[in-house]
Amino acid sequence: MYVDVHCHLGYPPLNAQLDSVVEKARKAGLGMVITAGTNPKANDDVLSIAARYPDIVKASLGLYPLDALGFDEPEAPRKRDPFDVDAEISRMASLADKCVAIGEVGMDFKFAKEPPLIAKQKEIFGKIIEMAEAVKKPMIVHTRNAELEVVEMLETTSNKAIVLHCFMGRKSLIRRASDNGWCFSVPSVIKRLQHFQVLSGMVPIEQLLTETDAPWLSPVVGQINEPSTVVVGVEEIAKVKRVEPSVVKDIIWKNAQRLFG
């Protein structure tokens, strides 16, 4: 079966057409879709969506780094309501039995790159790393423009169940993270981004997963992304690895089962 280990079903426009999006994923052969939280409301939403489609959708509870800062992202403007970060981290820990992972979490230096904001992100991410280790859950990690710093921080935890989502780090960091035994989730936009083709060639297939980051990162320019496009990701990884897509699909499914159950 196919798997999408990272998407956002609670965000528009997917949240307005959940039945059709989930049914399309089922028909495409997906056996698991992990929908990620980014703040308190989004975490409530992913729990609700997972409960609505228990046969296929699983929840990942997260704190997107810019949401945790209350920092607006120019490329995706939306209102970020302030909340108590420590209280939400504690709440996520208390809800650990209802999710398969902690994520989306991490750091983002593209928009929040001033020293005080970087320091605050490191403080928050450090707390989340400790929490995920305590509740024994895999982490799905955002690393935009902060790849080195994220890798360095993750190397302090005994939690080896790490998934680097949409990792754009240089080759030396890909090798370093791969040598640590961590996994990489490859988005279906691999079809048009050579970086992910290179990454897929470098990393052992036993450490690869597929994701969509839907509704973003579509393999087709201008099209809303959906979990069903992981099929495209598997086909592209198969080309890079020079094996049949069915082989890639089966190994990635086993990888996901090993990590998330």
Buried (B, 14 or more C-beta within 10 A) or exposed (E): BBBBBBBBBBBEEBBEBBEEBBBBBBEBBBBBBBBBBBBBEBBBBBBEBBEEBEEBBBBBBBBBBBBBBEBEBEEEEEEBEEBEBEEBBEBBBEBBEBBBBBBBBBBBBEBBEEEEBBEBBBEBBEBBBBBBBEBEBBBBBBBBBBBBBBBEBBEEBEBEBBBBBBBBBEEEBBEBBBEBEBBBBBBBBBBBBEBBBBBBEEBEBEBBBBBBBBBBBBBEEEEBBBBBBBBBBBBBBBBBBEEEBEBBBBBBBEBBEEBBE
